Amino acid sequence: MKLFSHLALRRALVVLQYTVTLIFITTTAIGYVQYKHILTFDLGFDTANILNINMQEHAPDAMLQELQAMPEVTGVSRSFITTGVGNAWGGNMKYSDSRDSALVMTNHVDENYLPLHVYRLVAGGTLLPVR
């Protein structure tokens, strides 16, 4: 009787080992596919050859002038946050009915921001500079 219980335990452990291995292999394959999808996902704006510089609350005007003087730089823009990297600033906007509300995220940008990032607007037009 002890001989059969030993074989049953061994078979159970082998089945458990193969099951856990199959779960790990499947999880790794799904994770890899998701990772590749994240890298190639279309954000709706151009991210190629865009350099984001955090000015750390310093005056950016001198830096902008130096960058614009470089012949390699094709465009310069300013924004409050870097789009598409998880930063968010905004809040809920409510209409007269409390059920008619929406989460609105904002980013303070200059007039060069939309053309530089090649945004495709659904409605409206580009921004005019505030003078």
Secondary structure by P-SEA (a helix, b strand, c coil): caaaaaaaaaaaaaaaaaaaaaaaaaaaaaaaaaaaaaaacccccccccbbbbccccccaaaaaaaaaacccccccccccccccccbbbbbbbbccccccccbbbbbbbcccccccccccccbbbbbcccc
